[in-house]
């Protein structure tokens, strides 16, 4: 056999094995432990970091979207959310909590470019360990292991709260909203960005959409997605909400991220192969979910929602005391 035939056979074998693993061994949500275990594994195999860099979130490609470097688009996403939410109006030295910080990519930008004093928290001990190792000592940025539904932090302790693509892992969306707002001081700013499902009021899921949705939930340890309207209601209904809640949809601006994330494997084949043959199988194993994510966001089954709440200087409780 020729070299190219052997290579084709090898690639075909890898694809078949990866698809079998994808279809038979999902990462269905069981508890917060299953989320932590998934992110520990993704952190330790280094494939996600190799392909996505230190920003474990989608990129912003402009509106209308333009061709961008994948990692530049990810950094631009941080700046876009800072500007849209009004976080850039806070003074340097403001305390910011990053809920679901990943390996600290966004936290480092927030500390370096905006002067925030950042605490990043993750349910994954290995993510926190990696975030600390990547963060220069001179940055006002630290990280801790913590559950977003049970923040071991005092109420009103932060000037700003930031959370990107964390909500899908939360089984209790109302408690998630409550905790984000509880730790934010009166006069603070909340900035959230998330993967959201189409609202029920906009139509039932078709049979195909139900099948796709099941995979989007089970493959990446998601108990459920909120809709944009649903999570806005969670924020407004929280007893810790003391200001208006604004939302926007950034689906078009972030959509190229999914195909770009797959193409990164072809742009950096040496980096992937340097991680060993398991990384290649793992990369191919994740590809069907990324393609389904692209289809879901492109078709309207999923939407990329952003949320901000700029609370009043005095809470309702303060006014009662006054």
C-alpha positions, 0 to 999 in steps of 0.5 A: 500500500502507498503512504497516502492509502495508509494515511487515509485508513488511519484517518478513517479509523480515528474518525470511526473511533471518535464517533463511537466515543461521541455517541456512546460516552457523553458527558451528561450532567449529573451534578456539579461534580460532573461539570468539575470533572469535565473541565478538569479533563479539558484542562489537563489534556490541554487540547482546548487551550491549544486550539482556543487559547486562554479564552474558553469562550466564543469570539466577537467578529463584528456586526456584520461579521468580518474575517478575524483571527480566532484568538483576536476575536475572543479578546475583542469579545471581552472588550465588546462586553465591557463597553456594552455593559458599561463596565468601562465606566467604573474606576480603576481598582474596582473589585470584579468577580468573574464567575466561571473564569475558565483558565483566566483569559478574560480575568487577565484582560479585565485586570490588565486593560481596565485596572480591575481587582479581579477574583475569578472562580471556577468549579474546576480545581484544575482550571483554577490551578492553570489560571494561577500558573498563567497569571503574572504576579503583577496583575491584580488577579486571583482565582479560587475554587467555588460553586456559582450556586453557593458563592462563599462570598459576602453580599455586596462585596463587588463593584462588578460581576462578570459571567460568560457562558457559565449559565448552561451548567446551572441546574437552578437558573434563579439561584444563579441569578440571585447569587450573581446579584447578591454579591454585587454592591448597590451601584454596581454593574452586572455583565453576563453572556450566555448560550440560550435556547429559543424561548418556548413562546417562539415555537415548540421544538421539532423532532429534529431540534429535540434530538439536537438539543439532547446532544447539546445538553448531554455532550458538555454537561449542561442540565438545561439552557435558559432562553434570553427572556427566561433569564432576564425574568430570573434577574428581574425576579431576584430580590437582589435586583435593584435596577433595570435589566438590559439584553441583546442578542449577539448570535450573528457576531459570535456565530463564526466561532464554531467553524473557526474552532474546528479550523484551528485544528487544521491551522495548528496540526503540529500543536495538536499532534504534539499532545499525542494521538489521544488529542487527535481522537479527542479533537475529532470527538468534539467536532460533531458537537461543534457542528451541531452548535453551529447549526443550532445557532444558525437556525435559531434553535439557540441564541447568544444572549447578553445581559447587564444590570446597572443597579441603583446606588441604594437598594430597596432595603436601604430606602426602607432603612433610610 
